[in-house]
Structures are given as C-alpha cells and as structure tokens.
Amino acid sequence: MELAKIYNENCLATMHNMPNNYVDFVITSPPYDDIRNYNGYKFEFEKIAKELFRVLKIGGVIVWVVADATVDGSETGTSFRQALFFKEIGFRIHDTMIYYKNNPMPQTGNRYHQHFEYMFALSKGTPKTFNPITEPTKYHGLANMKNRGRNGLLNYEKTERTVEKKIGNVFFYSIGGGISTKDKIAYNHPAIFPEKLVIDQMNTWTNENDLVYDPFMGSGTTAKIAHILNRKWIGSEISEEYVVIANERIKPYLTNNLFTGNKV
C-alpha cells in the first residue's frame, strides 16, 4: 500500500487491502453513538474491530478514544461495550487511560461538567513497545526505606531513590481554538484531537519507522504527528470534505518526509 496517504473511503475498504499483522499502532476516535452525521455512513463497529485485530501486528497497540452520548437522561455505555467486545475477539484491555479536558464545554441541567473521555489501550498480546512518559520525583537521593521481611519485622536500609517516575494514566489537555493545534484549517472539523495527546501516545507505544494507522483520520492530526515523529502512516477518512482539509493541513510536511510515496 502507498504510505503517507489518506484513503478517501470506508476504513473497511482500506483494511481489506492490508495483509495480516501489518500495522504497529492505531490511534483514533471513532464516530461513536452517531453523534455526527457522515452523509449516511453506518459505523459497523464489530466488523471494524475484527479487521483491526487482523491487521495489527503481534505486540501492537490501539489507542481507542471514546466517550458516551447521553440519551433520554442516561449515558449509553457504548465505551465499555466496545472495550469488552475488543476483549472478546482477542485483544487485551492493557490500560484504561483518561483524556481529561482542562476546559470542557459547560453543561446545563443536573449533571456535572463532562471533563473526560476514555483512552483504551488495547494490545494484541504483550505490547512490544513501551516508552513511558516520566516526571521528576519530589524526593531523591539516599533515604532510609522500610520493608517488611519474611519474619514480619520491619527492616530499614539505605536506598537510592529514583530521580524520575512514570506519570499516572490520567492525561490533562487544554482544548479549543489555538490550543489543540495552531493549524487554523483544522478547526473546520468539529472534533479534533489535541496534538499533544497524539504525541504522548505515539511516543509511548511506537518507535521511529513504525507504521501508524488512523481509520478515522478527520482533520489529519495523526498524519501530521507521525510525520514529525518519523513514523510511517496510513489513514482512512470517508468524508471527502475532511480529506481535503487534512491534506491541506499536512501538505507542508509531505515534502520533508522520507516515507512519502513509499509502499510497504
């Protein structure tokens, strides 16, 4: 298949042309709960999930960003139903991460403001890559650390504390105009990823030259970040309007990418 290309078609058509065990990493936000109109497009979740399992390499990871619509006063529960279906067909629910929006749209009525979406890290076997994001520890250097021995007594010993630690699985992002991205054209799409979210997840689960796939490419954020981080990529997007937006957005990066036009 041609790399560095957004295929203007149903993602099932794109994946049909992929061999088994082809893609290293998938990151996407699907059109869950029919909250947006894609000119009659029917989101065939179960078929898509099964194809994703087929084309993902052993050790590959999907980051599936999803939330739940509220219908007749009740959340749909779509997010967890989808996660459990992924598990049924062979994926591991490796981690349930939270995409926390620092500045969400305010809500009226008798509900708290909706601050987050789920980011399910779904792996095909044990993830082959994990480059954790770290942060400095508050205290480091030698310290008296206690541990309980087999005899049940507490022991104290001098231990060198680490300088850094893994961050937690709640990721905080500010969103909105000029924040999610500086690319003005991207805001012609109603729901764009914060670029930092894609950077964090792509750095965590992939290495340079890995192949990234986004089956719902939207405004092209995944493609742009893959270019910047030296990952190969392929995308699908059923909306011709959004393909035009995404291609215009990533055009400045295409001429400087070694993978453009290559096939694999």
C-alpha angles and dihedrals in degrees: 000000000000113000128219090034134124108216111215096219146081109301089235088065091050094048091047086069094050121093122231118282093015109132127063099198141010125196121175148133109227126211093261124186093006090271091152132042115240097181095276097317111158114217103224096193101175094049091047093049092052092049091049089054091051097049097041116096122240104272092023123134135217120204103203111191111199144146137183129260118224114238122181091346096309132099111239098229089221093139095062094039088056093047091051092049090053087054092049092057095050110280123125117229089228096176139352104217128184125229100206117197112213092199110029127174108274117249130215127213130043098322132095117247111280103242104166152043128199122253107197113198102208116187133194096222120322111345109258092207131042119163101171122210109238138197132198116272117240093232129028140161127063118341139166102256122189128216133169115243128213089269089061094246123127116247126196124207138165109260131178107236119218121258093217137030136192114267120240125263096257110095118199119210135168113221140193141069113351091001108070087047139343090229104106094196091063091069090071083081113076098222119032130173118244103250090227090061091057092044091053096047096041092050091048100051104028144047131213115294092023116135116247125194130193112187092190101040097172111168094001102255094139091050093049094049092045088056092050094047095045097247124142113240148187128186141191126206125169095198113084089200092058093045089057091049093047094047092050090049096051097038094100090057099046097075092054099049123099093208098057112125094001120133129217 
